Amino acid sequence: MPEDPASPSFSAQRILIAGITGSGKTTLARRLAERLGLPHIELDALFHGPGWTPRASFLSDVRAFAATERWVTEWQYSAKGTDPILASRADLAVWLDYPYAIARARLLRRTVSRSLLRTEMWNGNREKPLWAMLRGGPEENILRWQTETRGKWRERMPAVRAEYPELPVLRMAHPRETERWLQALPRIH
């Protein structure tokens, strides 16, 4: 019988964090990386070039780090072709299946903060001013994007489990559950 991925003794060296926009994928990936001594590779940093243009080397970069033995990253850019690269190599997927209100509040805080502080994110890019984010379609408006994709993982997860049956999926229904699991993991430096 395979070991329970919720057990603190479960050992994973390549971890994907799934969830809707704003659920906390990158934050959890960073925290797991620190706690388990794993490299964190942020997919947004690999995807977005200067001026928010997609980087031509994105999939090559994903293949290169996925081929290594140890990493944690966000499970995103599926439409760009990352699923067969990442899911086939991962030891564990942690699915942040939180209530929409939690993800919405987190995204609002993050977006407003980044916009007001003009925080540099990836390759010189900064969040758009608030007024610019409130117009346009989902590609330009992160809040609209979240609304339109909020059921994505609940719809996709049965197919993901069927396609990658060897990949354990640990579903977290609330941040408190995630925090308890994280705190129970051994700290490896």
VEXSEFI-261643 format. One line per field, with one value per residue: x, y, z of N, C-alpha, C, CB in turn; residue in one letter; residue number from 1. Coordinates in Angstrom, 1 decimal. Atoms other than C-alpha are relative to their C-alpha. Glycine has a CB too. Layout:
N
nx	(X, ...)
ny	(Y, ...)
nz	(Z, ...)
cax	(X, ...)
cay	(Y, ...)
caz	(Z, ...)
cx	(X, ...)
cy	(Y, ...)
cz	(Z, ...)
cbx	(X, ...)
cby	(Y, ...)
cbz	(Z, ...)
type	(A, ...)
seq	(NUM, ...)
END
This chain:
189
nx	(0.8, -0.9, 0.1, 1.0, -0.7, 0.3, -0.9, -1.3, -1.2, 0.0, -1.2, 0.1, -1.1, 0.5, 1.4, 0.8, 1.0, 1.1, 1.0, 0.4, -0.7, 0.3, 0.2, -1.2, -0.9, -1.4, -0.3, -0.2, -1.2, -1.2, -0.1, -0.5, -1.4, -0.8, 0.1, -0.5, -1.3, 0.1, -0.1, 1.3, -0.1, 1.3, 0.3, 0.3, -1.3, -0.5, 0.9, 0.1, -1.2, 0.3, 1.2, 1.0, 0.0, -0.4, -1.4, -0.1, -0.6, 0.8, 0.1, -1.4, -0.3, 0.8, -0.5, -1.3, 0.1, 0.8, -0.9, -0.8, 0.5, 0.6, 0.6, 1.4, 0.4, 1.4, 0.5, 0.7, -0.4, 0.4, 0.3, -1.3, -0.7, -0.8, 0.5, -0.7, -1.4, -0.1, 0.8, -0.7, -1.2, 0.3, 0.2, 1.1, 0.7, 0.8, 1.1, 0.7, 1.4, 0.6, 1.2, -0.3, -0.1, -1.3, -0.9, 0.4, -0.6, -1.5, -0.4, 0.2, -1.2, -1.2, 0.1, 0.0, -1.4, -1.0, 0.3, -0.3, -1.5, -0.8, -1.0, -0.5, 0.3, -0.8, -0.7, 0.2, 1.4, 0.7, 1.4, 0.6, 0.7, 1.4, 1.0, -0.2, 0.4, 1.4, 0.6, -0.5, 0.4, -0.7, -1.4, -0.5, 0.5, -0.2, 1.2, 0.9, -0.6, 0.3, 1.4, 0.3, -0.7, 0.1, 0.4, -0.9, -0.7, 1.0, 0.4, -1.1, -0.6, 0.3, -0.8, -1.4, -0.2, 0.1, -1.1, -1.2, 0.5, -1.1, -0.2, 0.9, 0.6, 0.4, 1.0, 0.1, 1.3, 0.0, -1.4, -0.3, -0.4, -1.3, -1.0, -0.3, -0.8, -1.3, -0.7, -0.3, -1.1, -1.3, -0.8, -1.3, -0.7)
ny	(-1.2, -1.2, -0.8, -1.1, -1.3, -1.0, 0.4, -0.8, 0.8, 0.1, -0.7, -0.5, -0.8, -0.9, -0.3, -1.0, -0.6, -0.3, -0.8, -1.1, -1.3, -0.7, 0.9, 0.0, 1.0, -0.5, -0.2, 1.3, 0.5, -0.6, 0.5, 1.4, 0.0, -0.4, 1.0, 1.3, -0.2, 0.2, -1.2, -0.5, -0.6, -0.7, 0.0, -1.4, -0.6, 0.6, -0.3, -1.4, -0.8, -1.5, -0.5, 1.0, 0.8, 1.4, 0.4, 1.1, 1.2, 0.4, 1.5, 0.5, -0.3, 0.9, 1.3, 0.1, 0.2, 1.2, 1.1, 0.1, 0.9, -0.6, -1.3, -0.3, -1.0, -0.2, 0.8, -1.0, 0.0, 1.3, -0.2, -0.2, 1.2, 0.4, 1.2, 1.3, -0.2, -0.1, 1.0, 1.3, 0.0, -0.3, 1.0, -0.4, -1.2, -0.6, -0.8, -1.0, -0.1, -0.9, -0.8, -1.1, -1.2, -0.1, -0.3, -1.4, -0.9, 0.0, -0.7, -1.5, -0.6, 0.1, -0.9, -1.4, -0.3, -0.1, -1.2, -1.2, -0.1, 0.1, 1.1, 0.7, 1.5, 0.8, -0.6, -1.4, -0.3, -0.4, 0.1, -1.2, -0.9, 0.6, -0.4, 0.8, 1.4, 0.2, 0.1, 1.0, 1.4, 0.8, 0.0, -1.2, -0.3, 1.2, 0.3, 0.6, 1.3, 0.9, 0.3, 0.9, 1.3, 0.4, 1.5, 0.7, 1.2, 1.0, 0.6, 0.7, 0.9, 1.4, 0.3, 0.0, 1.2, 1.2, -0.1, 0.2, 0.7, 0.2, -1.3, -0.2, -1.3, -0.4, -1.1, -0.8, -0.7, -1.3, -0.3, 0.6, 1.4, -0.1, -0.4, 1.1, 1.0, -0.6, 0.0, 1.4, 0.5, -0.2, -1.1, 0.5, -1.2)
nz	(0.0, 0.1, -1.2, 0.1, 0.2, -1.1, -1.1, -0.1, 0.4, 1.5, 0.5, 1.3, 0.5, 1.1, -0.4, 0.8, -0.7, 0.9, -0.6, 0.9, -0.2, -1.3, -1.1, -0.9, 0.5, -0.1, -1.4, -0.6, 0.7, -0.7, -1.4, 0.1, 0.4, -1.2, -1.0, 0.4, 0.7, 1.4, 0.8, 0.5, 1.4, 0.2, 1.4, 0.5, 0.4, 1.2, 1.1, 0.3, 0.3, -0.1, 0.6, -0.2, 1.2, -0.3, 0.4, 0.9, -0.6, -1.2, -0.2, -0.2, -1.4, -0.8, 0.2, -0.7, -1.5, -0.4, 0.1, -1.2, -1.1, -1.2, 0.3, -0.3, 0.9, 0.2, 1.1, 0.8, 1.4, 0.6, 1.4, 0.7, 0.1, -1.1, -0.7, 0.2, -0.5, -1.5, -0.7, 0.2, -0.8, -1.4, -1.1, -0.8, 0.3, -1.1, 0.6, -0.9, 0.4, -1.1, 0.4, 0.9, -0.7, -0.5, 1.2, 0.5, -0.9, 0.2, 1.2, -0.2, -0.8, 0.8, 1.1, -0.5, -0.6, 1.1, 0.9, -0.7, -0.3, 1.2, -0.3, 1.2, -0.1, 0.8, 1.1, 0.1, 0.1, -1.1, 0.1, 0.6, -0.9, -0.3, 1.0, 1.3, -0.2, -0.1, 1.3, 0.9, -0.1, -1.0, 0.3, -0.6, -1.3, -0.8, -0.8, 0.9, 0.3, -1.1, 0.0, 1.1, -0.1, -1.4, -0.1, 0.9, -0.6, -0.3, 1.2, 0.6, -0.8, 0.3, 1.1, -0.4, -0.8, 1.0, 0.8, -0.7, -1.2, -0.9, -0.7, -1.2, -0.1, -1.3, 0.1, -1.2, 0.2, -0.7, -0.4, -1.4, 0.3, 0.6, -1.0, -0.8, 0.7, 0.2, -1.3, -0.4, 0.8, -0.6, 0.5, 0.6, 0.5)
cax	(0.0, 1.5, 2.3, -0.3, 0.9, -0.7, 1.7, 4.6, 6.9, 5.9, 9.0, 8.6, 11.4, 9.4, 6.2, 3.6, 1.2, -2.2, -5.0, -6.9, -5.3, -4.9, -5.1, -1.5, 0.4, 3.6, 3.5, 3.1, 5.8, 8.3, 7.4, 7.8, 11.1, 12.4, 11.1, 12.2, 15.4, 14.1, 14.8, 11.7, 11.3, 8.6, 6.9, 5.7, 9.4, 10.2, 7.2, 7.1, 9.8, 10.2, 7.0, 5.0, 5.9, 6.1, 9.7, 10.6, 12.6, 9.8, 9.2, 12.9, 13.4, 10.6, 12.0, 15.5, 14.4, 11.8, 14.6, 16.4, 15.9, 14.6, 12.1, 8.8, 6.8, 3.3, 1.2, 0.1, 0.5, -1.2, -2.4, 1.2, 2.2, 3.6, 1.4, 3.2, 6.6, 5.8, 3.1, 5.1, 8.1, 6.3, 6.3, 3.4, 0.7, -0.8, -4.1, -5.3, -9.0, -10.0, -13.4, -13.6, -14.0, -10.6, -8.8, -10.7, -9.6, -6.0, -5.9, -7.4, -4.8, -2.0, -3.1, -3.8, -0.5, 1.6, -0.2, 0.1, 3.7, 4.7, 6.4, 8.7, 7.8, 9.4, 12.0, 11.3, 7.5, 5.2, 1.5, -0.7, -2.2, -5.6, -7.6, -6.0, -6.8, -10.5, -11.1, -10.4, -10.9, -9.6, -6.2, -5.7, -7.7, -6.5, -9.7, -11.8, -9.4, -9.9, -13.6, -13.7, -11.3, -12.4, -13.8, -10.8, -9.1, -12.3, -13.2, -9.7, -8.7, -10.6, -8.8, -5.5, -5.9, -6.8, -3.9, -1.3, -2.5, 1.0, 0.9, -0.4, -2.7, -3.1, -6.3, -6.3, -9.8, -8.8, -5.6, -5.8, -5.5, -2.5, -0.8, -1.2, 0.2, 3.1, 4.0, 4.0, 6.6, 10.2, 12.4, 15.3, 17.9)
cay	(0.0, 3.4, 5.8, 8.5, 11.9, 13.7, 11.8, 13.9, 11.0, 11.1, 12.1, 14.1, 15.7, 17.2, 18.9, 20.7, 23.2, 23.4, 25.9, 28.8, 32.2, 33.8, 30.6, 30.9, 28.5, 30.6, 31.4, 27.7, 26.7, 29.1, 27.9, 24.2, 25.0, 26.6, 23.9, 20.9, 22.4, 22.2, 24.7, 26.8, 27.5, 30.1, 29.5, 33.1, 34.1, 31.7, 32.6, 36.4, 38.3, 42.1, 43.9, 40.9, 39.1, 35.3, 34.0, 31.8, 29.5, 28.9, 25.2, 24.5, 26.1, 24.0, 20.8, 21.6, 22.1, 19.3, 16.9, 17.6, 15.6, 18.2, 21.1, 22.7, 24.8, 26.1, 23.9, 26.4, 27.1, 23.8, 25.3, 26.1, 22.5, 22.1, 19.2, 16.3, 17.8, 18.5, 16.0, 13.1, 14.0, 15.1, 13.0, 14.9, 17.4, 19.7, 21.0, 24.2, 23.7, 26.6, 28.4, 31.0, 33.8, 33.0, 33.0, 36.2, 38.0, 36.9, 38.0, 41.4, 42.0, 40.9, 42.8, 46.1, 45.9, 45.2, 47.9, 50.6, 49.8, 49.3, 46.0, 44.6, 41.0, 39.2, 40.5, 44.1, 43.8, 45.5, 45.1, 47.5, 50.5, 49.6, 51.6, 49.7, 46.4, 47.1, 47.2, 44.8, 41.0, 38.2, 38.3, 41.9, 41.8, 39.3, 39.6, 38.7, 35.9, 34.4, 34.6, 32.9, 30.1, 29.6, 26.0, 25.0, 22.6, 21.0, 20.3, 19.1, 17.1, 13.9, 13.9, 14.7, 11.8, 9.4, 10.6, 10.5, 7.8, 7.4, 11.1, 11.4, 14.4, 16.0, 18.1, 20.9, 22.4, 25.3, 27.2, 25.9, 22.3, 23.3, 25.0, 22.0, 19.7, 22.1, 22.5, 18.7, 18.2, 17.8, 20.8, 20.0, 22.7)
caz	(0.0, -1.0, 1.8, 2.6, 1.2, 4.1, 6.5, 7.8, 6.9, 3.2, 1.3, -1.9, -3.9, -6.8, -5.8, -7.8, -6.2, -7.9, -7.3, -8.8, -9.2, -5.8, -3.8, -2.5, -4.8, -4.9, -1.2, -0.3, -2.9, -1.2, 2.3, 1.2, -0.5, 2.7, 5.0, 2.9, 1.4, -2.1, -4.9, -5.8, -9.5, -10.1, -13.4, -13.8, -13.8, -16.5, -18.6, -18.5, -20.3, -20.3, -21.1, -20.1, -23.4, -23.2, -23.3, -26.2, -24.0, -21.5, -22.2, -22.6, -19.2, -17.7, -19.2, -17.8, -14.2, -14.3, -15.3, -12.1, -8.9, -6.5, -7.0, -6.0, -8.4, -9.2, -11.4, -14.1, -17.8, -18.7, -22.0, -22.9, -22.5, -19.0, -17.8, -19.5, -18.4, -14.8, -13.8, -15.2, -13.0, -9.8, -6.6, -5.1, -6.1, -3.4, -4.5, -2.8, -3.2, -0.9, -0.8, -3.5, -1.0, 0.5, -2.9, -3.9, -0.8, -1.2, -4.8, -4.0, -1.3, -3.5, -6.5, -4.7, -2.8, -5.9, -7.9, -5.2, -4.3, -7.9, -6.9, -9.5, -10.2, -13.1, -15.5, -14.8, -15.0, -12.6, -11.8, -13.8, -12.1, -10.5, -13.0, -15.9, -14.3, -13.9, -17.6, -20.4, -20.7, -18.5, -20.2, -18.9, -15.7, -13.1, -11.1, -14.1, -15.0, -11.5, -11.8, -15.2, -14.2, -10.6, -11.3, -13.4, -11.0, -9.8, -13.4, -14.4, -11.4, -12.3, -15.7, -14.1, -11.7, -14.6, -16.7, -14.0, -11.6, -10.0, -8.9, -5.3, -5.0, -1.6, -1.5, 1.0, 1.5, 3.8, 4.7, 8.3, 6.9, 4.8, 7.7, 9.9, 7.3, 6.6, 10.3, 10.7, 8.0, 9.1, 8.7, 6.4, 5.7)
cx	(0.9, -0.2, -0.9, 0.8, -0.3, 0.9, 1.2, 1.2, 0.0, 1.1, -0.2, 1.1, -0.3, -1.4, -0.6, -1.1, -1.1, -1.0, -0.3, 0.9, -0.4, -0.1, 1.2, 1.0, 1.5, 0.4, 0.3, 1.3, 1.3, 0.1, 0.5, 1.4, 0.9, 0.0, 0.7, 1.4, -0.1, 0.1, -1.5, 0.2, -1.4, -0.3, -0.3, 1.4, 0.6, -0.9, 0.0, 1.3, -0.3, -1.2, -1.1, -0.1, 0.5, 1.4, 0.0, 0.5, -0.8, -0.1, 1.3, 0.4, -0.7, 0.6, 1.3, -0.2, -0.8, 0.9, 0.9, -0.7, -0.8, -0.6, -1.4, -0.4, -1.5, -0.4, -0.9, 0.6, -0.2, -0.2, 1.2, 0.8, 0.8, -0.4, 0.9, 1.5, 0.0, -0.7, 0.7, 1.2, -0.3, -0.2, -1.3, -0.6, -0.8, -1.0, -0.7, -1.4, -0.8, -1.4, 0.4, 0.2, 1.4, 1.0, -0.3, 0.7, 1.5, 0.4, -0.2, 1.1, 1.2, 0.1, 0.1, 1.4, 1.0, -0.2, 0.4, 1.5, 0.9, 1.1, 0.5, -0.1, 1.0, 0.6, -0.4, -1.5, -0.6, -1.5, -0.6, -0.6, -1.4, -1.0, 0.1, -0.5, -1.5, -0.7, 0.7, -0.5, 0.8, 1.5, 0.7, -0.4, 0.0, -1.2, -1.0, 0.5, -0.3, -1.4, -0.4, 0.7, -0.1, -0.4, 1.0, 0.5, -1.1, -0.5, 1.1, 0.5, -0.3, 0.8, 1.5, 0.3, 0.0, 1.3, 1.3, -0.3, 1.1, 0.3, -0.9, -0.5, -0.5, -0.9, -0.1, -1.3, 0.0, 1.5, 0.4, 0.5, 1.4, 1.0, 0.3, 0.9, 1.5, 0.8, 0.4, 1.2, 1.4, 0.7, 1.3, 0.7, 1.0)
cy	(1.2, 0.9, 1.2, 1.3, 1.0, -0.3, 0.9, -0.8, -0.2, 0.9, 0.3, 0.9, 0.9, 0.2, 1.1, 0.6, 0.5, 0.9, 1.1, 1.2, 0.6, -1.0, -0.1, -1.0, 0.4, 0.1, -1.4, -0.6, 0.5, -0.6, -1.5, -0.1, 0.2, -1.2, -1.3, 0.1, -0.3, 1.3, 0.3, 0.6, 0.6, 0.1, 1.3, 0.6, -0.6, 0.3, 1.4, 0.6, 1.5, 0.4, -1.0, -0.9, -1.4, -0.3, -1.2, -1.3, -0.6, -1.5, -0.7, 0.2, -1.0, -1.4, -0.1, -0.1, -1.2, -1.3, -0.2, -0.8, 0.7, 1.4, 0.1, 1.2, 0.1, -0.8, 1.0, -0.1, -1.3, 0.2, 0.3, -1.3, -0.5, -1.3, -1.2, 0.1, -0.1, -1.1, -1.4, -0.2, 0.2, -1.2, 0.3, 1.3, 0.5, 0.9, 0.9, 0.2, 0.8, 0.6, 1.2, 1.3, 0.2, 0.4, 1.4, 1.0, 0.1, 0.7, 1.5, 0.6, 0.1, 1.0, 1.5, 0.3, 0.1, 1.2, 1.3, 0.2, -0.1, -1.1, -0.6, -1.5, -0.7, 0.8, 1.4, 0.4, 0.4, -0.1, 1.3, 0.9, -0.6, 0.4, -0.7, -1.4, -0.2, 0.1, -1.1, -1.4, -0.7, 0.0, 1.3, 0.3, -1.3, -0.4, -0.7, -1.4, -1.0, -0.4, -1.0, -1.4, -0.6, -1.5, -0.9, -1.3, -1.0, -0.8, -0.9, -1.1, -1.5, -0.5, -0.1, -1.3, -1.3, 0.0, -0.3, -0.7, -0.3, 1.3, 0.1, 1.5, 0.2, 1.2, 0.7, 0.9, 1.3, 0.3, -0.6, -1.4, 0.0, 0.4, -1.1, -1.0, 0.6, 0.0, -1.4, -0.6, 0.3, 1.2, -0.5, 1.3, -0.4)
cz	(0.0, 1.3, -0.2, -0.2, 1.0, 1.2, 0.0, -0.5, -1.5, -0.6, -1.5, -0.4, -1.1, 0.2, -0.8, 0.9, -0.9, 0.8, -0.9, 0.3, 1.3, 1.2, 0.9, -0.5, 0.2, 1.4, 0.6, -0.6, 0.7, 1.4, 0.0, -0.3, 1.2, 1.0, -0.4, -0.7, -1.4, -0.8, -0.5, -1.3, -0.2, -1.5, -0.6, -0.4, -1.2, -1.2, -0.5, -0.3, 0.2, -0.8, -0.1, -1.3, 0.4, -0.5, -0.9, 0.6, 1.2, 0.1, 0.1, 1.4, 0.9, -0.1, 0.8, 1.5, 0.3, -0.1, 1.2, 1.1, 1.1, -0.4, 0.6, -0.9, 0.0, -1.2, -0.8, -1.4, -0.7, -1.5, -0.8, -0.1, 1.2, 0.7, -0.2, 0.5, 1.5, 0.7, -0.1, 0.9, 1.5, 0.9, 0.7, -0.7, 1.2, -0.7, 1.0, -0.5, 1.1, -0.5, -0.8, 0.7, 0.6, -1.1, -0.5, 0.9, -0.1, -1.3, 0.0, 0.8, -0.8, -1.1, 0.3, 0.5, -1.1, -0.9, 0.7, 0.3, -1.2, 0.1, -1.3, 0.2, -0.8, -1.1, -0.3, -0.1, 1.3, -0.2, -0.6, 1.1, 0.2, -1.0, -1.2, 0.2, 0.0, -1.4, -0.8, 0.4, 1.0, -0.2, 0.6, 1.4, 0.8, 0.8, -0.9, -0.4, 1.1, 0.0, -1.1, 0.1, 1.4, 0.2, -0.7, 0.6, 0.4, -1.2, -0.5, 0.9, -0.3, -1.2, 0.3, 0.7, -0.9, -0.8, 0.7, 1.3, 1.1, 0.8, 1.2, 0.0, 1.4, 0.0, 1.3, -0.2, 0.7, 0.4, 1.3, -0.2, -0.6, 1.0, 0.9, -0.6, -0.2, 1.3, 0.5, -0.8, 0.7, -0.7, -0.5, -0.6, -1.0)
cbx	(-1.0, -0.4, 1.4, -0.8, -0.3, -1.5, 0.3, 0.2, -0.1, -1.4, 1.3, -1.4, 1.2, 0.3, 0.1, -0.7, 0.5, -0.7, 0.4, -1.5, -0.3, -1.2, -0.3, -0.4, -0.3, 0.2, -1.1, -1.2, 0.0, -0.2, -1.3, -0.9, 0.2, -0.5, -1.5, -1.0, 1.0, -1.4, 0.9, -0.7, 0.4, 0.0, -1.2, -0.7, 1.0, 0.0, -1.5, -0.7, 0.4, 1.3, 0.3, -1.4, 1.0, -0.9, 0.9, 0.8, 1.4, -1.4, -0.8, 1.0, -0.2, -1.5, 0.3, 0.8, -0.6, -1.1, 0.9, 0.4, 1.1, 1.0, 0.0, -0.2, 0.5, -0.4, -0.8, 0.1, 1.5, -1.2, -1.0, 0.8, 0.9, 0.0, -1.4, 0.1, 0.5, -0.6, -1.4, 0.4, 1.0, -1.2, 1.1, 0.4, -0.9, 0.9, -1.1, 0.9, -0.6, 1.0, -0.8, -1.1, -1.0, 0.5, -0.3, -1.5, -0.4, 0.5, -0.9, -1.4, 0.2, 0.2, -1.2, -1.1, 0.4, -0.1, -1.5, -0.8, 0.3, 0.6, -0.7, 1.5, -1.4, -0.7, -0.3, 0.6, -0.8, 0.3, -0.7, -1.1, -0.1, -0.4, 0.1, 1.4, 0.6, -0.5, 0.2, 1.5, 0.0, -0.5, 0.3, -0.4, -1.5, 1.2, -0.6, -0.2, 1.5, 0.4, -0.9, 0.4, 1.5, -1.0, -1.4, 1.1, 0.8, -1.3, -0.4, 1.1, -0.3, -1.5, -0.2, 0.4, -1.0, -1.2, 0.1, 0.7, -0.6, 1.2, -0.1, 0.7, -1.2, 1.2, -1.3, 1.3, -1.1, -0.9, 0.1, -1.2, -1.0, 0.0, -0.6, -1.4, -0.5, -0.1, -0.9, -1.2, 0.0, 0.9, 0.1, -0.2, 0.7)
cby	(0.0, 0.8, 0.6, 0.0, 0.6, -0.1, -1.5, 0.5, -1.4, 0.4, -0.8, 0.6, -0.9, -0.7, 0.5, -0.6, 1.2, -1.3, 0.5, 0.3, 1.0, 0.8, -1.4, -0.3, -0.2, 1.3, 0.7, -0.9, 0.3, 1.6, 0.1, -0.7, 1.0, 1.2, -0.3, -0.6, -0.9, -0.6, -0.2, 0.9, -1.0, 1.5, -0.9, 0.8, -0.1, -1.6, -0.4, 0.8, -0.3, 0.8, 0.5, 0.6, 0.6, -1.0, -0.2, 0.4, 0.5, 0.5, -0.6, 0.7, 1.4, 0.0, -0.3, 1.3, 1.3, -0.2, 0.1, 1.4, -0.8, 0.2, 0.3, 0.3, -0.2, 1.5, -1.3, 1.4, 0.4, -0.5, 1.2, 1.1, 0.0, 1.1, -0.3, -0.3, 1.4, 1.3, -0.1, -0.2, 1.0, 0.9, -0.1, 0.3, -0.2, 0.7, -1.0, 1.3, -1.4, 1.1, 0.4, 0.1, 0.1, -1.3, -1.1, 0.2, -0.3, -1.5, -0.6, 0.2, -0.8, -1.4, -0.3, 0.2, -1.1, -1.3, 0.0, 0.0, -1.1, 1.3, -1.0, 0.4, -0.3, -1.3, -0.8, 0.6, -1.2, 1.5, -0.3, -0.4, 1.5, 0.6, 1.5, 0.1, -0.5, 1.1, 1.4, 0.0, -0.7, -1.4, -0.1, 1.2, 0.4, 0.2, 1.3, 0.9, 0.1, 0.7, 1.3, 0.6, 0.2, 0.8, -0.2, 0.9, 0.4, 0.6, 1.0, 1.0, 0.3, -0.2, 1.0, 1.2, -0.2, 0.1, 1.3, 1.4, -1.4, -0.5, 1.2, -0.3, 0.2, 0.2, -0.5, 0.9, -0.9, -0.1, 1.5, 0.0, -0.6, 1.1, 1.2, -0.7, -0.2, 1.5, 0.6, -0.9, 0.7, -1.3, 1.2, -1.0, 0.8)
cbz	(1.2, -1.2, 0.3, 1.3, -1.4, 0.4, -0.1, 1.4, 0.7, -0.6, 0.2, -0.3, -0.4, -1.4, 1.5, -1.2, 0.9, -0.5, 1.4, 0.2, -1.2, -0.1, -0.5, 1.4, -1.5, -0.8, 0.7, -0.3, -1.5, 0.1, 0.7, -1.0, -1.1, 0.6, 0.3, -1.0, 0.7, -0.3, -1.3, 1.0, -1.1, 0.6, -0.2, 1.0, 1.2, 0.1, 0.4, 1.1, -1.5, -0.5, -1.4, 0.2, -1.1, -0.7, 1.3, -1.2, 0.6, -0.1, -1.2, -1.0, 0.4, -0.4, -1.5, -0.4, 0.6, -1.0, -1.3, 0.6, 0.6, 1.1, -1.5, 1.5, -1.4, -0.1, 0.4, 0.5, -0.2, 0.7, -0.1, 0.8, -1.2, 1.0, -0.4, -1.4, -0.5, 0.5, -0.6, -1.5, -0.5, 0.1, 0.9, 1.5, -1.3, 1.1, -0.7, 0.1, -0.2, 0.3, 1.3, -1.0, 1.2, 0.7, -1.1, -0.1, 1.5, 0.0, -1.2, 0.7, 1.3, -0.5, -0.8, 1.0, 1.0, -0.8, -0.3, 1.3, 1.0, -0.5, 0.9, -0.2, -0.5, -0.5, -1.3, -1.2, -0.5, 0.4, 1.4, -1.1, -0.5, 1.4, -0.3, -0.4, 1.3, 0.8, -0.8, 0.2, -1.3, 0.0, -1.5, -0.9, -0.2, 0.9, 0.6, -1.3, -0.1, 1.3, -0.2, -1.3, -0.3, 0.7, -0.5, -0.4, 1.2, 0.7, -1.1, -0.1, 1.5, -0.3, -1.2, 0.9, 1.1, -0.9, -0.7, 0.4, -0.4, -0.7, -1.0, 1.3, -1.0, 1.0, -0.5, 0.2, 0.6, 1.3, 0.0, 0.9, -0.9, -1.2, 0.8, 0.4, -1.5, -0.5, 1.0, -0.2, -1.4, -0.2, 1.0, -1.1, 1.1)
type	(M, P, E, D, P, A, S, P, S, F, S, A, Q, R, I, L, I, A, G, I, T, G, S, G, K, T, T, L, A, R, R, L, A, E, R, L, G, L, P, H, I, E, L, D, A, L, F, H, G, P, G, W, T, P, R, A, S, F, L, S, D, V, R, A, F, A, A, T, E, R, W, V, T, E, W, Q, Y, S, A, K, G, T, D, P, I, L, A, S, R, A, D, L, A, V, W, L, D, Y, P, Y, A, I, A, R, A, R, L, L, R, R, T, V, S, R, S, L, L, R, T, E, M, W, N, G, N, R, E, K, P, L, W, A, M, L, R, G, G, P, E, E, N, I, L, R, W, Q, T, E, T, R, G, K, W, R, E, R, M, P, A, V, R, A, E, Y, P, E, L, P, V, L, R, M, A, H, P, R, E, T, E, R, W, L, Q, A, L, P, R, I, H)
seq	(1, 2, 3, 4, 5, 6, 7, 8, 9, 10, 11, 12, 13, 14, 15, 16, 17, 18, 19, 20, 21, 22, 23, 24, 25, 26, 27, 28, 29, 30, 31, 32, 33, 34, 35, 36, 37, 38, 39, 40, 41, 42, 43, 44, 45, 46, 47, 48, 49, 50, 51, 52, 53, 54, 55, 56, 57, 58, 59, 60, 61, 62, 63, 64, 65, 66, 67, 68, 69, 70, 71, 72, 73, 74, 75, 76, 77, 78, 79, 80, 81, 82, 83, 84, 85, 86, 87, 88, 89, 90, 91, 92, 93, 94, 95, 96, 97, 98, 99, 100, 101, 102, 103, 104, 105, 106, 107, 108, 109, 110, 111, 112, 113, 114, 115, 116, 117, 118, 119, 120, 121, 122, 123, 124, 125, 126, 127, 128, 129, 130, 131, 132, 133, 134, 135, 136, 137, 138, 139, 140, 141, 142, 143, 144, 145, 146, 147, 148, 149, 150, 151, 152, 153, 154, 155, 156, 157, 158, 159, 160, 161, 162, 163, 164, 165, 166, 167, 168, 169, 170, 171, 172, 173, 174, 175, 176, 177, 178, 179, 180, 181, 182, 183, 184, 185, 186, 187, 188, 189)
END
